[in-house]
Amino acid sequence: MLNYLSAELWRMTRRRAACTGWGIYLLLTFLTGLTLRGSPPSECLLAFRNFMVIGLYVALPLADWAGGGLDRAGSLTNEVSFGLPRVRIYLGKLSAALLVGVLLFLLTTAVFFLGALSPTAVLALSEEERALVSMDLLISMLHSLPRYVGAVSLAYFLVFTLRPAGVGTILYYLYITIGELTLAAVRVMGMGVVGNMLNHLAEAVRPFLLTNAYFVYSYGNVPPTLDNSWLTGALWLGVTTGLGLLLLRRREIR
C-alpha cells in the first residue's frame, strides 16, 4: 500500500497543469492576505476564519487531481488488469488526495498570514496576546480540517464513481452551494405527523452538514463544536468510502 501511495503522489506531482493551478491558488491566497496588511492580528484571524470556507470548494479540484480522468487515460483499466486490488486502488488514490490536501491546508494558512501579518505587528503583541492568537488559530484549523477531509472524500467518491466525469463535479457543487443550504433552512409545514418526522430528521442531520462550521443557520441551530467537527468528518469519510468501495467492486471496467 505504501508503494502504491508513493507512486500516486509521484504521479500527482507530474501533472504540471495541476501544479501550476495550485501555485496560482496560493498566490491569490497571499494577495488576499496582503489586503489585510496593517490590520490587528485579531482582525486577520477573523478574516481567515471567513476565508476558510474556500476549502470546501477546492476539495473537488483536489479530488480530481488525485483520481480524475482515469477512464479517459486507461489507467484504471491497466491497474486492474495488472492485478492490483480495487480496494488498494481506491484507498491509495484517496489517501494521496488527503495527504496533499493537508499539505495544501497548511500552505494556505502559512501563505495567508505571510501576506496579512507584518513582523512589526506580531512583535508589537505581548507574549500573552501572541499565545491567545496562536491558540485561536489552532482551534480554527482543527475545527475545519476534519470537514475538509469529509469534503475531499465526498468529492473523490463522486469523481471516481460517476461517469462521465463532469457529472460528479456538477453534483458536488450543487450539493455544497444549494443542497446543504436547503437542508439547513427548509421546514415542512401542514403535513401533520409526516411533516414533524421530516423536520426532526432534518434537525438531526443539520449538525453534520459540511458547511455548518462556516454558515450560521437560523431556527436556533447550535454552533458546531470541535468534537462535532471531527465526528462530521469521520462520518462523511466512512460513508462515502464505504459506498465508493461497494460501487467499485460491482463496476465493470473495460
Backbone as a ProteinNet text record, in pm:
[ID]
protein_1_A
[PRIMARY]
MLNYLSAELWRMTRRRAACTGWGIYLLLTFLTGLTLRGSPPSECLLAFRNFMVIGLYVALPLADWAGGGLDRAGSLTNEVSFGLPRVRIYLGKLSAALLVGVLLFLLTTAVFFLGALSPTAVLALSEEERALVSMDLLISMLHSLPRYVGAVSLAYFLVFTLRPAGVGTILYYLYITIGELTLAAVRVMGMGVVGNMLNHLAEAVRPFLLTNAYFVYSYGNVPPTLDNSWLTGALWLGVTTGLGLLLLRRREIR
[TERTIARY]
83.2	0	87.1	196.2	283.7	350.5	388.9	448.6	348.8	223.4	119.3	93.3	89	64.4	176.9	300.5	412.2	409.3	367.7	356	248	137.1	29	72.8	145.5	194.7	291.5	377.8	469.5	391.8	288.1	207.6	141	90.8	23.9	120.9	245.9	342.8	386.1	361.3	399	295.1	179.8	76.1	101.9	174.3	222.2	109.6	5	-106.6	-170.7	-188	-247.6	-155.9	-25.8	68.7	70.6	62.7	57.4	-69.2	-181.8	-308.5	-303	-241.7	-231.3	-135.3	-33.2	56	-17.8	-105.4	-186.8	-281.4	-339.2	-429.2	-356.2	-233.6	-157.4	-118.1	-90.2	-58.4	-179.4	-298.4	-420.8	-449.2	-418.1	-434.2	-343	-218.7	-123.7	-174.6	-226	-277.6	-399.6	-482.1	-597.1	-549	-447.6	-391.3	-328.4	-266.6	-197.6	-293.8	-421.1	-519.3	-545	-505.6	-527.2	-402.2	-293.3	-166.5	-186.3	-141.9	-159.2	-274	-363.1	-474.1	-423.5	-491.8	-452.8	-461.1	-376.2	-378.9	-515.2	-591	-723.6	-817	-807.9	-890	-846.6	-715.3	-663.7	-713.7	-717.6	-764.9	-912.8	-991.6	-1134.2	-1155.1	-1077.5	-1087.9	-1048.2	-947.5	-903.8	-1012.9	-1081.4	-1191.2	-1298.2	-1329.4	-1428.1	-1373.9	-1243.9	-1180.4	-1176.4	-1178.2	-1158.1	-1268.7	-1381.6	-1487.6	-1441.8	-1337.7	-1289.1	-1240.7	-1204.4	-1158.6	-1261	-1389.4	-1495.5	-1505.5	-1461.9	-1472.1	-1348.1	-1233.6	-1113.6	-1102.2	-1192.6	-1189.8	-1210.3	-1296.8	-1324.6	-1202.3	-1136.5	-1016	-907.7	-898.8	-800.6	-832.6	-960.4	-1002	-981.8	-1010.5	-992.7	-845.2	-760.4	-616.3	-567.4	-625.1	-581.9	-641.2	-766.2	-830.3	-906	-903	-983.6	-921.9	-1008.4	-963.2	-903.1	-925.9	-863.6	-916.6	-1047.2	-1103.6	-1058.6	-1048.1	-1007.1	-862.5	-779.8	-639.3	-615.7	-713.5	-698.3	-619.6	-583.2	-500.5	-571.1	-698.5	-771.7	-781.5	-808.7	-815.6	-682.2	-574.1	-440.7	-408.7	-444.9	-414.1	-490.5	-619.3	-699.9	-648.4	-615.4	-563.5	-430.5	-352.3	-222.7	-237.8	-358.9	-383.9	-388.6	-387	-396	-537.4	-551	-683.9	-756.3	-884.3	-961.7	-964.6	-965.9	-965.4	-838.2	-724.5	-597.1	-597.7	-654.5	-659	-740.7	-860.4	-949.1	-886.9	-843.2	-790.2	-656.2	-576.4	-447.1	-461.8	-551.1	-572	-639.8	-733.3	-798.5	-696.9	-610.3	-508	-414.2	-378.9	-292.3	-360.9	-490.8	-566.5	-570.2	-589.9	-599.5	-464.4	-356.7	-223.9	-185.8	-208.4	-178	-271.3	-395.3	-491.4	-446.9	-393.9	-343.6	-226.3	-137.5	-24.1	-72.1	-170	-225.2	-292.8	-358.6	-424.1	-320.3	-207.5	-102	-36.7	-15.5	43	-50.3	-181	-279.5	-274.5	-269.9	-263.8	-136.5	-22.5	105.7	110.8	66.5	73.4	-20.4	-140.3	-237	-178.3	-122.8	-70.8	62.7	134.8	256.9	222.7	107.2	63.4	-4	-78.5	-160.3	-82.9	13.4	80.2	219.7	246.1	381.9	458.6	588.9	668.2	651.3	635.7	619.9	492.4	381.3	253.3	262.4	333.7	348.3	434.6	546.2	637.4	574	477.3	411.9	320.6	283.2	195.9	274.1	205.3	268.1	274.2	351.1	365	229.7	149.7	17.6	-75.7	-71.4	-156.4	-117.3	14.5	60.2	11.3	15.2	-29.1	-178.8	-257.9	-403.7	-437.3	-369.3	-393.8	-354	-240.4	-194.1	-292.7	-345.6	-442.3	-571.8	-618.6	-740	-720.9	-602.3	-573.6	-571.9	-509.3	-502.2	-641.3	-726.4	-863.2	-940.3	-923.3	-991.2	-947.1	-818.8	-767.1	-818.6	-817.8	-867.5	-1017.6	-1084.7	-1228.7	-1262	-1176.9	-1204.7	-1145.8	-1029.1	-958.5	-1044.6	-1116.2	-1196.2	-1308.4	-1361.9	-1466.4	-1407.3	-1283.8	-1216.7	-1194.7	-1158.7	-1140.4	-1271.4	-1382.1	-1512.6	-1547.4	-1514.5	-1545.8	-1463.4	-1334.2	-1248.2	-1296.2	-1336.7	-1386	-1513.5	-1604.2	-1727	-1694.4	-1609.1	-1572.9	-1503.8	-1414.4	-1342.1	-1438.5	-1532.6	-1633.9	-1711.3	-1752.9	-1831	-1746.9	-1622.8	-1534.7	-1496.2	-1470	-1418.6	-1527.6	-1650	-1752.9	-1848.3	-1864.5	-1963.7	-1899.9	-1969	-1926.8	-2045.3	-2024.2	-1897	-1848.7	-1720.5	-1657	-1723.2	-1775.6	-1836.5	-1958.6	-2024.3	-2144.6	-2109.5	-1996.6	-1953.8	-1925.7	-1863.5	-1832.7	-1960.5	-2055.9	-2183.1	-2256.6	-2265.5	-2336.7	-2270.4	-2138.1	-2068.3	-2097.9	-2082.7	-2103.5	-2251.3	-2340.2	-2482.8	-2514.2	-2453.9	-2479.9	-2424.6	-2299	-2236.6	-2306.6	-2342.1	-2397.3	-2548.3	-2619.2	-2765.7	-2819.1	-2767.1	-2819	-2810.4	-2693	-2676.4	-2755.2	-2761.2	-2840	-2988.2	-3033.7	-3173.2	-3199.5	-3109.6	-3124.6	-3123.7	-3047.3	-3035.5	-3156.8	-3223.1	-3326.8	-3469.6	-3488	-3623.1	-3701.4	-3830.6	-3920.8	-4048.9	-4094.4	-4217.7	-4333.8	-4431.9	-4547.1	-4674.8	-4767.9	-4901.2	-4909.8	-4815.4	-4820.8	-4837.5	-4872.9	-4902.7	-4784	-4810.2	-4708.1	-4590.9	-4622.4	-4516.5	-4425.1	-4485.3	-4406.8	-4318.4	-4374.6	-4295.4	-4177.4	-4201.8	-4093.7	-3982.9	-4022	-3922.6	-3843.5	-3912.6	-3844.7	-3746.7	-3787.4	-3697.7	-3575.6	-3598.4	-3488.1	-3390.7	-3446.5	-3362.4	-3280.9	-3343	-3272.7	-3155.9	-3175.9	-3069.6	-2953.5	-2984.3	-2881.8	-2800.8	-2864.2	-2800.9	-2664.9	-2645	-2512.2	-2399.1	-2431.4	-2328	-2313.8	-2370.9	-2350.6	-2207.8	-2145.9	-2007.6	-1994.2	-2098	-2092.9	-2129.7	-2163.1	-2213.8	-2109.5	-1982.5	-1877.1	-1859.8	-1918.1	-1891.5	-2014.6	-2132.4	-2254.2	-2342.5	-2396.9	-2486.1	-2628.3	-2690.2	-2826.6	-2925.6	-3046	-3148.4	-3212.4	-3325.3	-3403	-3326.1	-3239.6	-3173.6	-3073.6	-3013.9	-2915.4	-2795.9	-2753.5	-2643.2	-2511	-2423.2	-2294.3	-2215.2	-2142.1	-2068.2	-1951.8	-1916.7	-1802.6	-1689.8	-1572.4	-1459.4	-1491.9	-1553.1	-1588.9	-1685	-1781.9	-1879.3	-1812.4	-1713.2	-1642.4	-1569.4	-1503.4	-1430.5	-1526.1	-1638.8	-1739	-1797.3	-1823.2	-1874.9	-1778.4	-1649.6	-1550.4	-1540.4	-1544.8	-1535.1	-1655.5	-1774.6	-1895.4	-1891.6	-1856.8	-1850.3	-1743	-1628.7	-1520.7	-1562.9	-1624.6	-1664.4	-1773.8	-1877.3	-1992	-1953.2	-1885.3	-1850.9	-1747.3	-1653.2	-1553.9	-1619.7	-1710.2	-1781.3	-1862	-1933.7	-2012.4	-1922	-1811.3	-1719.1	-1660.5	-1620.8	-1564.5	-1670	-1791.4	-1900.4	-1929.4	-1939.3	-1968.3	-1852.4	-1728.9	-1612.5	-1604.4	-1643.5	-1641.8	-1734.8	-1850.5	-1951.5	-1936	-1845.5	-1831.7	-1755.1	-1803.8	-1735.4	-1634.2	-1508.3	-1400.9	-1346.4	-1355.2	-1309.6	-1203.4
-121.2	0	126.8	124.4	241.7	267.9	159.3	175.2	237.1	190	243.2	390.2	422	560.4	652.2	609.1	693.8	709.9	604.1	614.1	714.2	714.2	809.3	953.2	972.4	1107	1154.6	1063.3	1098.7	1135.2	1056.1	1082.6	1219.8	1255.5	1384.5	1500.5	1484.5	1593.5	1608.5	1506.3	1511.9	1584.8	1611.4	1682.6	1832.8	1885.4	2023.9	2125.9	2099.8	2195.4	2208.6	2094.8	2097.5	2169.5	2141.5	2206.8	2358.3	2398.3	2541.3	2604.5	2532.4	2581.8	2602.8	2507.7	2524	2635.8	2656.9	2770.2	2902.3	2913.1	3034.1	3052.2	2941.2	2945.8	3001.7	2955.4	3003.6	3150.1	3190.3	3331.2	3419.3	3375.2	3451.8	3455.9	3346.9	3344.2	3447.2	3454.8	3553.8	3695.6	3720.3	3854.5	3888.8	3788.2	3810.4	3851.8	3781.4	3818.6	3955.9	3990	4119	4236.3	4216	4324.5	4359.5	4270.2	4294.4	4347.2	4362.1	4406.2	4537.1	4540.3	4658.9	4646.2	4549.7	4527.9	4454.4	4468.5	4393.9	4243.1	4162.5	4016.6	3953.5	4009.4	3953.7	3969	4082.7	4104.1	4011.8	3990.8	3898.6	3757	3719.7	3586.4	3570.9	3674	3670.3	3658.9	3734.3	3727	3588.1	3529.5	3395.4	3292.1	3305.6	3212.6	3218.6	3339.8	3353.2	3298.2	3313.6	3267.5	3114.5	3048.3	2903.5	2822.9	2884.4	2813.6	2773.8	2839.7	2806.6	2662.4	2606.1	2468.1	2370.3	2400.9	2313.1	2320.1	2430.6	2448.4	2398.2	2396.1	2342.5	2191.3	2132.6	1987.3	1911.5	1963.5	1894.1	1892.6	2006.7	2000.9	1911.5	1909.3	1823.1	1676.1	1639.7	1501.3	1463.5	1555.9	1530.1	1513.8	1589.1	1578.4	1437.4	1383.2	1250.3	1136.9	1150	1035.2	1063.4	1186	1220.4	1173.5	1150.3	1119.5	981.9	891.8	759.7	678.5	680.8	603.4	656.7	791.7	850.1	813.1	804.4	771.6	620.9	543.7	399.2	347	436.5	395.2	295.2	319.2	230	89.9	81.9	-47.5	-119.8	-46.5	-106.5	-157.3	-78.7	-118.3	-243.5	-250.1	-368.1	-489.9	-470.6	-580	-631.9	-541.9	-578.5	-661.9	-663.2	-744.5	-668.3	-535.8	-457.7	-465.9	-492.2	-498.3	-364.7	-371.6	-248.4	-166.2	-235.6	-163.8	-80.2	-138.7	-65.9	54.7	37.7	147.6	263.8	232.8	338.2	407.5	326.9	384.5	453.7	401.6	463.8	603.1	617.2	748.7	844.8	792.4	877.1	924.2	833.6	870.9	976.6	962.2	1063.2	1199.5	1200.3	1326	1389.1	1307.8	1360.3	1412.2	1339.5	1384.5	1517.2	1525	1650	1760.7	1723.5	1821.4	1882.6	1799.8	1851.5	1946.4	1908.4	1995.4	2129	2124.3	2248.2	2334	2268	2339	2415.7	2350.7	2415.8	2528.3	2503.4	2607.1	2726.9	2699.5	2808.1	2896.3	2832.5	2907.4	2991.7	2928.6	2999.4	3116.4	3091.9	3195.3	3311.4	3280.4	3385	3479.1	3421.9	3506.6	3570.1	3510	3573	3705.4	3706.4	3829.8	3925.2	3869.3	3953.4	4017.4	3944	3993.1	4045.6	4165.8	4218.9	4180.8	4159.6	4125.6	4226.3	4355	4458.7	4439.4	4402	4381.6	4263.9	4159.9	4042.8	4076.7	4148.2	4182.8	4281.7	4360.3	4459.1	4393.3	4267.3	4196.2	4149.7	4144.8	4088.4	3936.5	3871.7	3726.3	3658.4	3714.8	3657.5	3671.4	3788	3810.2	3716.4	3696.9	3605.1	3463.3	3423.8	3288.8	3272.3	3377.6	3370.8	3362.4	3444.8	3442.7	3307.3	3254.1	3123.2	3013.1	3020.1	2918.6	2929.1	3051.3	3071	3018.5	3043.2	2994.6	2841.7	2780.9	2634.8	2573.5	2633.1	2581.5	2594.7	2708	2727.5	2623	2592.4	2493.1	2353.4	2319.1	2187.5	2175.1	2289.5	2293.8	2263.6	2310.9	2299.2	2173.1	2130.3	2019.7	1894.5	1845	1724	1743.8	1864.1	1890.7	1889.9	1937.2	1927.4	1781.6	1699.4	1555.7	1495.2	1530.3	1482.1	1532.5	1659.1	1717.5	1651.9	1629.9	1564.4	1421.6	1352.9	1215.7	1211.9	1306.9	1314.9	1346.9	1445.9	1485.6	1370	1301.7	1189.5	1077.1	1048.2	945.1	977.6	1103.4	1143.1	1140.1	1190	1193.8	1052.2	966.7	833.4	738.9	753.5	653.5	694.7	824.7	867.5	892.8	852.5	876.5	930.6	1031	1098.5	1178.8	1213.1	1274.5	1406.5	1482.1	1611.3	1601.6	1485.2	1468	1483.3	1422	1432.3	1575.6	1650.8	1791.8	1872.3	1853.5	1927.1	1891.8	1762.2	1718.7	1771.7	1771.1	1818	1965	2048.9	2192	2224.8	2150	2169.7	2136.7	2028.8	1989.8	2093.4	2137.7	2232.8	2368.1	2416.4	2552.7	2559	2452.5	2456.6	2350.5	2228.6	2117	2138.3	2177.9	2194.9	2314.8	2420.5	2536.7	2501.5	2416.1	2371.7	2284.9	2190.7	2104.4	2185.8	2295.2	2376.7	2465.1	2505.7	2607.6	2557.3	2448.9	2408.1	2357.7	2388.8	2339.1	2292.2	2173.5	2118.3	2162.5	2227.4	2278	2213	2191.7	2146.8	2001.3	1917.1	1776.2	1684.8	1744.5	1665.2	1584.9	1457.6	1369.9	1350.7	1332	1311.7	1434.1	1552.6	1675.5	1689	1654.9	1662.3	1566.1	1445.7	1347.3	1396	1455	1508.5	1622.9	1707	1818.6	1769.4	1666.8	1610.2	1545.5	1479.2	1417.5	1523.9	1634.1	1743.2	1804.7	1819.1	1873.6	1784.7	1651.8	1557.8	1563.9	1594.1	1595.8	1725	1836.4	1968.8	1983	1929.3	1947	1883.6	1791.8	1719.5	1768.1	1883	1941.8	1995.5	1979.9	2024.5	2175.9	2249.1	2395.8	2450.6	2363.3	2408.9	2486.4	2466.4	2538.3	2681.5	2713.1	2841.9	2929.4	2869.5	2946.9	2929.7	3039.8	3034.1	3021.4	2908	2883.9	2932.7	2958.9	3008.7	2893.6	2920.4	2823	2768.3	2850.2	2809.5	2697.3	2686	2579.6	2599.9	2494	2503.6	2510.1	2605.8	2614.7	2485.5	2442	2316.9	2327.5	2218.2	2214.4	2137.8	2138.2	2064	1915.8	1860.3	1718.4	1689.6	1779.3	1760.7	1766.4	1852.6	1863.4	1733.5	1674.8	1550.5	1435.8	1434	1330.5	1347.7	1473.2	1502	1452.4	1486.5	1442.7	1290.7	1225.9	1079	1014.1	1069.8	1012.9	1025.7	1145	1164.5	1075.1	1064.5	980.1	833.7	786.7	646.9	609.5	693.9	661.5	667.7	774.3	788	683.4	650.6	548.7	411.5	380.4	253.4	239.5	345.1	342.2	332.7	406.6	404.3	265.6	199.3	64.4	-35	-19	-109	-94	31	54.4	11.8	34.3	-3.6	-155.2	-227.7	-373.6	-427.1	-359.7	-407.5	-346.5	-253	-180.1	-263.4	-260.3	-329.2	-233.4	-276.5	-192.8	-256.8	-180.5	-234.5	-144.1
0	0	0	79.9	86.3	-48.3	-116.7	-250.1	-347.7	-339.9	-428.7	-397.5	-267.5	-225.4	-274.4	-258.1	-304.3	-455.9	-526.8	-673.5	-712.2	-638.4	-667.1	-640.4	-531.5	-500.3	-608.7	-655.7	-763.6	-890.4	-921.4	-1041.7	-1034.1	-915.8	-899	-924.9	-879.2	-898	-1043	-1124.3	-1265.7	-1350.9	-1294.7	-1369.1	-1357.8	-1455.3	-1446.4	-1444.8	-1522.4	-1527	-1388.6	-1320.6	-1186.5	-1088.4	-1094.3	-1003.4	-1026.4	-1153.5	-1185.5	-1128.4	-1142.1	-1088.4	-938.3	-866.7	-721.5	-684.3	-767.2	-743.4	-755.8	-857.2	-875.6	-757.3	-711	-594.9	-471.8	-446.8	-331	-348.9	-472.9	-499.4	-469	-511.7	-483.6	-333.9	-264.2	-118.1	-52.8	-101.3	-48.6	-73.3	-192.9	-225.4	-140.1	-111.2	-21.9	115.6	166.8	296.7	294.2	181.6	168.6	182.2	144.6	157.6	305	395.1	538.5	607.6	531.5	590.8	666.2	789.4	873.1	970.9	949.6	1043.2	1167.2	1280.8	1401.3	1376.9	1439.7	1421.1	1447.5	1543	1572.3	1451.5	1381.3	1261	1147.7	1136.4	1034.1	1060.3	1187.1	1223.9	1190.9	1218.5	1186.2	1034.4	958.6	812.4	762.5	825.2	784.7	812.7	925	956.1	846.9	801.2	693.2	561.6	541.3	418	410.5	524.9	529.3	461.7	434.7	362.4	223	171.2	36.6	29.3	144.1	145.2	91.9	111.8	60.9	-91	-148.4	-293.5	-367.6	-298.5	-363.8	-343.1	-263.8	-241.8	-372.2	-459.1	-585.8	-678.9	-706.7	-789.6	-730.1	-596.8	-531.2	-556.1	-541.3	-565.5	-711.9	-801.6	-944.4	-978.8	-910.3	-928.4	-891.8	-785.4	-739.6	-822.3	-866	-929.8	-1056.9	-1105.3	-1222	-1352.7	-1450.6	-1584.8	-1602.6	-1504.2	-1512.6	-1629.8	-1650.4	-1760.7	-1895.8	-1905	-2031.7	-2063.8	-1959.3	-1980.8	-1986.7	-1946.7	-1947.6	-1828.2	-1732.8	-1619.2	-1529.1	-1502.1	-1411.5	-1471.1	-1601.2	-1669.1	-1659.6	-1680.7	-1674.7	-1534.9	-1432.9	-1295.9	-1255.5	-1292.7	-1260.3	-1337.3	-1464.7	-1546.5	-1492.3	-1434.2	-1377.8	-1250.2	-1194.6	-1076.4	-945.9	-952.3	-828.6	-771.4	-641.8	-581.6	-593.8	-620.4	-636.9	-508.4	-395.4	-265.9	-254.1	-292.9	-283.4	-377.8	-496.2	-593.2	-536.6	-486.3	-435.8	-314.2	-215.3	-91.4	-114.4	-207.9	-234.9	-292.9	-388.7	-450.5	-351.8	-273.2	-171.9	-68.6	-22	76.6	20.6	-107.7	-171.3	-173	-206.4	-208.3	-69	34.2	170.3	219.7	189.6	232.9	166.6	35.8	-35.2	12.9	45	94.8	227.3	316.6	445.3	421.4	329	296	239.4	149.2	91.8	199.2	293.4	403.5	485.3	518	595.6	514.9	385.3	300	285.8	273.3	263.2	387.2	504	630.3	636.8	604.4	612.5	514.3	390.7	286.7	318.2	370.2	403.8	509.2	615.5	723.4	687	593.5	543.7	475.8	405.8	343.1	440.9	537.1	624.3	738.9	793.9	914.2	883.1	928.4	917	1044.1	1035.3	1154.6	1266.9	1228.3	1332.2	1413	1342	1410	1507	1467.4	1555.1	1674.9	1651	1760.7	1857.8	1809	1895.7	1999.1	1974.9	2067.8	2189	2302	2421.1	2406.5	2491.5	2485	2507	2598.1	2627	2506	2440	2322	2207.7	2190.9	2086	2113	2239.5	2276.7	2250.1	2280.1	2258.9	2110.3	2028.9	1884.3	1825.7	1871.2	1822.1	1858.4	1982.2	2026.1	1945.8	1922	1841.7	1699.7	1644.1	1508.9	1506.1	1605.4	1612.2	1622.9	1707.1	1722.7	1591.8	1522.7	1394.3	1292	1291	1197	1230.1	1358.8	1399.9	1377.7	1379	1356.5	1209.9	1118.8	975.7	912.1	960.1	895.2	875.3	978.2	955.2	854	844.1	744.5	604.3	591.7	462.5	423.4	521.7	494.9	444	508.6	463.4	324.7	296.6	165.7	55.3	81.1	-18.3	-43.5	63.1	48.3	-35.2	-11.8	-91.8	-237.7	-259.5	-396.5	-469.5	-400.2	-461	-497.8	-408.9	-435.5	-563.4	-577.7	-695.5	-822.8	-813.4	-931	-974.4	-877.4	-907.7	-959	-906.3	-937.2	-1048.8	-1073.8	-1173	-1308.6	-1411.8	-1549.2	-1628.1	-1714.5	-1740.6	-1620.1	-1620.3	-1503.3	-1462.6	-1560	-1529	-1440.3	-1438.3	-1356.1	-1207.9	-1166.9	-1027.8	-987.6	-1076.7	-1049.5	-1028.1	-1118	-1108.9	-979.2	-948.3	-828.5	-701.7	-699.6	-579.1	-551.9	-654.4	-632	-610.1	-671.8	-644.3	-499.3	-450.5	-311.2	-213.2	-235.7	-143	-145.4	-265.8	-275.5	-254.4	-293.5	-283.5	-187.3	-200.5	-121.8	28.1	75.4	220.3	271.8	193.9	236.8	244.3	152.7	154.4	276.7	303.2	420.8	549.8	549.1	669.6	693.5	585.7	600	581.1	507.9	471.7	593.6	596.9	700.8	634.5	670.8	614.9	702.2	642.9	717.8	665.5	754.9	715.7	673.2	718.7	681.3	802.7	915.4	1034.4	1083.7	1115.7	1173.5	1077.5	949.7	849.2	843.5	842.6	838.7	961.5	1079.3	1203.1	1199.6	1146.2	1137.2	1044.4	930.9	837.4	899.7	975.4	1040.9	1146.5	1223.4	1324.9	1260.1	1146.6	1074.2	1024	972.2	922.9	1037.3	1154.7	1270.9	1311.2	1299.4	1336.1	1237.9	1110.6	1005.5	1007.9	1042.7	1030	1097.6	1218.3	1280.4	1200.4	1108.6	1034.6	890.2	860.3	728.4	718.6	603.6	586.3	601.5	563.7	570.1	707.8	800.5	930.3	1010.1	978.4	1050.6	1001	885.5	821.8	805.8	796.4	779.3	902.3	951	1066.5	1016.2	1046.8	1002.6	1109.2	1065.3	1157.1	1232.7	1295.4	1370.9	1490.8	1548.2	1671.4	1654.2	1539.8	1517.9	1610.6	1677.5	1772.5	1697.6	1732.3	1663.2	1681.1	1577.9	1587.3	1684.2	1748.2	1838.6	1771.2	1835.8	1780.4	1769.4	1876.7	1875	1760.3	1741.3	1634.6	1497.1	1481.7	1354.2	1321.6	1419.9	1395.5	1369	1438.8	1413.3	1272.5	1234	1099.5	991.8	1007.4	910.5	902.8	1019.6	1023.2	956.2	978.6	917.1	765.5	716	571.1	509.4	575.2	524.4	520.7	631.6	639.3	540.6	533	446.7	298.9	258.2	115.3	72.9	161.4	127.8	116	209.9	203.3	74.6	38.8	-85.8	-208.4	-205.7	-318.7	-342.4	-233.9	-246.2	-294.8	-245.2	-286.6	-435.9	-482.3	-623.8	-713.1	-667.1	-747.5	-762.4	-659	-665.3	-772.5	-786.7	-881.9	-1020	-1032.6	-1157.7	-1260.9	-1382.6	-1491.3	-1552.5	-1550.1	-1602.7	-1728.9	-1839.9	-1968.8	-2028.5
[MASK]
++++++++++++++++++++++++++++++++++++++++++++++++++++++++++++++++++++++++++++++++++++++++++++++++++++++++++++++++++++++++++++++++++++++++++++++++++++++++++++++++++++++++++++++++++++++++++++++++++++++++++++++++++++++++++++++++++++++++++++++++++++++++++++++

